[in-house]
Amino acid sequence: MQRTLLVTGAAGMLGRFLLRRPPEGWALRLSDVAVPEAAPGEDWRQLDVTDPVATAAACDGVDAVLHLGGVANNLAATRDRLIPVNVGGTRNVLDAATAAGVRRVLLASSNHAVGFHRRPPGGRPLPDDVACRPDSLYGVTKAAMESLGGFYADRYGTEVVLLRIGSCFERPTSARMLATWLSPGDFCRLVGAALRAPVTGCVPVWGVSANTRRWWSTEGGDALGYHPRDDAEAFAAEVPPEPAEQVPAAETVGGSFPAGTR
Ligand SMILES: NC(=O)c1ccc[n+]([C@@H]2O[C@H](COP(=O)([O-])OP(=O)(O)OC[C@H]3O[C@@H](n4cnc5c(N)ncnc54)[C@H](O)[C@@H]3O)[C@@H](O)[C@H]2O)c1
């Protein structure tokens, strides 16, 4: 039986990646505050997640939610929207999903929710479930997103997967991304695994590819059955070397964000 997945923020980059390789066995209900350039298909609705009534209507009749919608940067121009959209919007999504009896919610969190963690000594990988240490106001909103996910899991039994996404772009474009890249294909594999796997409570998982230079654990992904296939190393020759002053940034999860003033 085909089930329905509500995707918020579906007109954005990750939403467009997902359309290339939609999760098997799922029909997609696409939504975004912005109207996408390409025809969005039949089950499309314009949805601002800061509107609780519209968010509740969008959750009606779906089996799971992938919450991608929000402010995906820390730029000055959008900073005032960070808390209303990323925190208020996530609260509305979790609330609406719970009221609609949706069991599974995947939240697009970020490495910047935990950006102040450093590379562990001795080549040990950094666990998937390190505590929040946000590195920016953007990261604070992702930490709040994770906290909301934990609350709805504990209070209402919602199965929540926190996707701690590294750098999900077409290809890596910096030395840092040789470690933190999540390829479009692996993003889709991660979503598929997070929908399929048995989940109890609120589970964090690194959203990162099988990069040679990866230092974030594979354990959380293994537990979900997420098996990434791509390696940023294939692009290493195209990536400019990191300027010397940036090198310490490669040792923190959030790259240059922890040293920023934002
Ligand atoms: N791309 C990455 O490397 C990366 C890394 C970490 C986390 N993330 C997270 O993944 C999600 C998707 O990222 P992306 O790269 O596709 O960003 P994006 O900016 O391309 O897409 C975000 C989408 O959210 C929509 N949106 C904004 N406000 C909204 C609102 N009020 N209601 C509904 N939709 C709204 C936008 O219109 C946009 O289409 C974001 O939550 C982002 O923080 C992305």
The ligand as an ORCA input file, in Angstrom:
! r2SCAN-3c Opt
* xyz 0 1
  N      21.722     22.164      2.088
  C      22.450     21.925      3.171
  O      23.659     21.692      3.105
  C      21.792     21.906      4.526
  C      22.614     21.656      5.636
  C      22.039     21.590      6.897
  C      20.677     21.759      7.037
  N      19.899     22.019      5.952
  C      18.460     22.233      6.169
  O      17.714     21.512      5.208
  C      16.531     22.252      4.861
  C      16.477     22.445      3.349
  O      17.659     23.116      2.958
  P      17.895     23.612      1.469
  O      19.362     23.585      1.261
  O      16.985     22.900      0.542
  O      17.473     25.138      1.600
  P      16.622     26.022      0.583
  O      16.736     27.430      1.081
  O      17.011     25.737     -0.813
  O      15.139     25.497      0.819
  C      14.365     25.866      1.922
  C      12.939     26.007      1.441
  O      12.128     26.370      2.568
  C      11.155     27.272      2.102
  N      10.615     28.062      3.195
  C      11.158     29.178      3.761
  N      10.313     29.668      4.683
  C       9.237     28.844      4.703
  C       8.023     28.864      5.415
  N       7.737     29.840      6.294
  N       7.124     27.877      5.195
  C       7.394     26.901      4.288
  N       8.514     26.840      3.552
  C       9.426     27.816      3.763
  C      11.866     28.121      1.053
  O      10.943     28.741      0.163
  C      12.772     27.109      0.386
  O      12.182     26.586     -0.784
  C      16.611     23.569      5.634
  O      15.821     23.436      6.796
  C      18.067     23.686      5.992
  O      18.260     24.442      7.175
  C      20.429     22.111      4.693
*
